[in-house]
Amino acid sequence: MTTLGCFPELSPGLGFSPELESEAPGFVVIYDGVYPGPVLQTAADPGETPAAARKGRPGFNDACVIVDGQMTVYENVPTG
C-alpha cells in the first residue's frame, strides 16, 4: 500500500507538510479552486461563506489532507 509520503512527488507544490510524513492511512483532496468549507485561519465577513470570502487564483488550488482524523487545509497550493 502506498502511503502519503509519496504524495510530494505527485504534487510538489504542496511542499513540506508534516501530515505527509505519516505512515498512517490518509486522504488528500486537491480542489478545483477554493476549499468550499470553513477554514479557521480565514475570517469571513458576516453572511459570507468562507469560499466567497476569498477568490482563487489561476494555477493555484486549495488542498485538504486528512490523517488520523485530523484535517489540515492548505490554501493557494501551486498546481499549474
C-alpha positions as a Markdown table, in Angstrom:
| # | Residue | x | y | z |
|---|---|---|---|---|
| 1 | Met | 0.0 | 0.0 | 0.0 |
| 2 | Thr | 1.3 | 3.4 | -0.9 |
| 3 | Thr | 1.5 | 5.9 | 1.9 |
| 4 | Leu | 1.1 | 9.7 | 1.8 |
| 5 | Gly | 4.9 | 10.0 | 1.9 |
| 6 | Cys | 5.0 | 9.6 | -1.9 |
| 7 | Phe | 2.5 | 12.5 | -2.4 |
| 8 | Pro | 5.1 | 15.3 | -2.6 |
| 9 | Glu | 6.4 | 13.5 | -5.8 |
| 10 | Leu | 2.9 | 13.7 | -7.3 |
| 11 | Ser | 2.2 | 17.3 | -6.2 |
| 12 | Pro | 5.4 | 19.1 | -5.4 |
| 13 | Gly | 3.6 | 22.4 | -5.0 |
| 14 | Leu | 2.3 | 21.2 | -1.6 |
| 15 | Gly | 5.8 | 21.4 | -0.4 |
| 16 | Phe | 6.6 | 20.2 | 3.1 |
| 17 | Ser | 3.7 | 19.3 | 5.3 |
| 18 | Pro | 4.2 | 17.1 | 8.4 |
| 19 | Glu | 1.0 | 15.2 | 7.6 |
| 20 | Leu | 2.6 | 13.7 | 4.5 |
| 21 | Glu | 5.4 | 12.3 | 6.6 |
| 22 | Ser | 3.0 | 9.9 | 8.4 |
| 23 | Glu | 2.8 | 6.2 | 7.8 |
| 24 | Ala | -0.8 | 6.3 | 8.8 |
| 25 | Pro | -3.5 | 5.9 | 6.2 |
| 26 | Gly | -4.6 | 9.3 | 4.9 |
| 27 | Phe | -6.6 | 11.1 | 2.3 |
| 28 | Val | -5.6 | 14.1 | 0.1 |
| 29 | Val | -8.0 | 16.2 | -1.9 |
| 30 | Ile | -6.9 | 18.9 | -4.4 |
| 31 | Tyr | -9.8 | 21.2 | -5.0 |
| 32 | Asp | -10.5 | 22.8 | -8.3 |
| 33 | Gly | -10.1 | 26.3 | -6.8 |
| 34 | Val | -11.0 | 27.3 | -3.3 |
| 35 | Tyr | -11.9 | 24.9 | -0.5 |
| 36 | Pro | -15.7 | 25.2 | 0.0 |
| 37 | Gly | -15.7 | 24.6 | 3.7 |
| 38 | Pro | -14.7 | 26.7 | 6.8 |
| 39 | Val | -11.0 | 27.4 | 7.1 |
| 40 | Leu | -10.2 | 28.6 | 10.6 |
| 41 | Gln | -7.4 | 30.8 | 9.5 |
| 42 | Thr | -9.7 | 32.8 | 7.2 |
| 43 | Ala | -12.3 | 35.1 | 8.9 |
| 44 | Ala | -15.2 | 35.7 | 6.7 |
| 45 | Asp | -17.5 | 38.7 | 7.0 |
| 46 | Pro | -20.9 | 38.0 | 8.5 |
| 47 | Gly | -23.2 | 36.5 | 5.8 |
| 48 | Glu | -20.3 | 35.3 | 3.6 |
| 49 | Thr | -19.3 | 31.7 | 3.2 |
| 50 | Pro | -15.6 | 31.1 | 3.6 |
| 51 | Ala | -15.2 | 30.3 | -0.1 |
| 52 | Ala | -16.8 | 33.6 | -1.1 |
| 53 | Ala | -14.5 | 35.5 | 1.3 |
| 54 | Arg | -11.5 | 34.9 | -1.0 |
| 55 | Lys | -11.0 | 34.2 | -4.6 |
| 56 | Gly | -8.9 | 31.5 | -6.2 |
| 57 | Arg | -6.0 | 32.4 | -8.5 |
| 58 | Pro | -5.3 | 30.6 | -11.8 |
| 59 | Gly | -2.7 | 27.9 | -11.3 |
| 60 | Phe | -3.3 | 27.7 | -7.5 |
| 61 | Asn | -5.8 | 25.4 | -5.7 |
| 62 | Asp | -6.6 | 24.5 | -2.1 |
| 63 | Ala | -5.7 | 21.1 | -0.7 |
| 64 | Cys | -7.1 | 19.2 | 2.2 |
| 65 | Val | -5.0 | 16.5 | 4.0 |
| 66 | Ile | -6.7 | 14.1 | 6.4 |
| 67 | Val | -4.6 | 11.8 | 8.5 |
| 68 | Asp | -5.7 | 10.0 | 11.7 |
| 69 | Gly | -9.0 | 12.0 | 11.6 |
| 70 | Gln | -7.2 | 15.4 | 11.7 |
| 71 | Met | -7.9 | 17.7 | 8.7 |
| 72 | Thr | -5.5 | 20.3 | 7.5 |
| 73 | Val | -6.3 | 22.7 | 4.7 |
| 74 | Tyr | -3.6 | 24.3 | 2.7 |
| 75 | Glu | -4.5 | 27.4 | 0.7 |
| 76 | Asn | -3.1 | 28.6 | -2.7 |
| 77 | Val | -1.1 | 25.4 | -3.5 |
| 78 | Pro | 0.7 | 25.9 | -6.9 |
| 79 | Thr | -0.8 | 23.3 | -9.2 |
| 80 | Gly | -0.4 | 24.8 | -12.7 |
